[in-house]
Amino acid sequence: QVQLVESGGGLVQPGGSLRLSCAASGSIFSKSAMAWHRQAPGKQRELVASITSGGLTNYVDSVKGRFIISRDNAEKTVYVHLQMNSLKPEDTAVYYCNIFAVGRRASWGQGTQVTVSS
């Protein structure tokens, strides 16, 4: 069964940190590049960070130096993490993980809400 479950969001003050986790269950994920996306209110979903099956990473300019994406490949589940540091109010969004390649993505999970506010 293919499933994406995101967790770890919450309310944090500017300058704070959060660690998001995604459990991607299903054989399609183990050899796929994975990515974190986010969608702020009234805006389109945007790519935040990606990681290949071999561990190569890439980030959107707005999060470079602040966010770190990583992954752990278990037998039937891939865990993708996003360490978010020096958070800013503009990072407020619902965060989702999925396969990086548009044509191969699974159905989106429920996402996890990140709110950065004092």
C-alpha positions in Angstrom: 0.0 0.0 0.0 1.4 3.4 -1.0 1.1 6.0 1.7 2.7 9.3 2.7 2.4 10.4 6.3 4.0 13.7 7.4 4.5 14.8 11.0 6.5 17.1 13.2 4.9 20.5 12.5 3.8 23.0 15.0 4.0 26.5 16.3 7.4 28.0 16.7 8.8 31.5 17.3 10.9 33.2 14.6 14.5 31.9 14.8 13.4 28.6 16.2 13.7 25.1 14.8 11.5 22.2 13.8 12.2 18.7 12.4 9.7 17.3 10.0 9.4 13.6 9.2 7.7 11.8 6.4 7.0 8.0 6.3 6.7 6.9 2.7 5.4 3.4 2.6 5.5 1.4 -0.6 8.1 0.0 -3.0 7.9 3.0 -5.3 9.8 5.2 -2.9 13.0 3.3 -2.2 14.8 4.2 -5.4 13.0 7.5 -6.0 14.3 11.0 -5.4 12.1 12.5 -2.7 11.2 16.0 -2.0 9.5 18.3 0.5 7.1 20.8 -0.7 5.1 23.5 1.0 1.9 25.5 0.4 1.2 28.8 2.1 -2.3 30.2 2.3 -3.4 31.6 -1.0 -0.3 30.4 -2.8 0.6 27.5 -5.0 2.5 24.5 -3.7 6.3 25.0 -4.1 9.3 22.7 -4.0 11.5 23.3 -0.9 14.1 20.6 -1.0 14.9 17.3 -2.7 17.2 14.3 -2.1 18.1 11.5 -4.5 18.2 7.9 -3.5 22.0 8.3 -3.2 21.7 11.3 -0.9 22.4 14.2 -3.2 20.4 17.2 -2.0 19.1 20.4 -3.5 17.3 23.4 -2.0 15.3 26.4 -3.1 17.3 29.6 -2.5 15.0 30.8 0.2 15.9 27.9 2.6 19.6 27.3 1.6 21.7 27.3 4.7 18.7 26.9 7.0 17.0 23.6 6.1 18.6 20.2 5.8 16.9 17.3 4.0 17.9 13.7 4.8 16.5 10.2 4.3 16.6 6.7 5.8 15.7 3.7 3.6 14.2 1.0 5.6 12.9 -2.3 4.1 9.4 -1.2 3.1 9.4 2.5 4.2 11.5 5.5 3.3 11.8 8.1 6.0 12.5 11.6 4.8 13.3 14.3 7.3 13.5 18.1 7.0 15.5 19.9 9.7 14.4 23.5 9.7 16.5 26.1 11.5 16.3 29.9 11.8 12.7 29.8 10.9 11.0 32.9 9.5 7.3 33.9 9.4 7.4 33.4 5.6 8.2 29.7 6.2 4.6 29.3 7.5 2.8 26.7 5.4 1.6 23.2 5.2 4.5 20.9 4.4 4.2 17.8 2.2 6.6 15.1 1.0 6.4 13.1 -2.2 8.4 11.7 -5.0 10.5 14.5 -6.7 9.5 13.5 -10.3 6.2 15.1 -11.2 5.0 12.2 -13.4 5.7 9.6 -10.7 4.2 11.1 -7.6 1.9 9.3 -5.3 -1.3 10.8 -3.9 -0.4 13.6 -1.5 -0.6 13.0 2.2 -2.4 15.3 4.7 0.7 17.4 5.2 1.9 18.9 8.5 1.3 22.5 9.5 4.2 24.8 10.3 3.4 28.2 11.8 6.2 30.6 12.6 4.9 33.5 14.7 5.8 35.4 17.9 
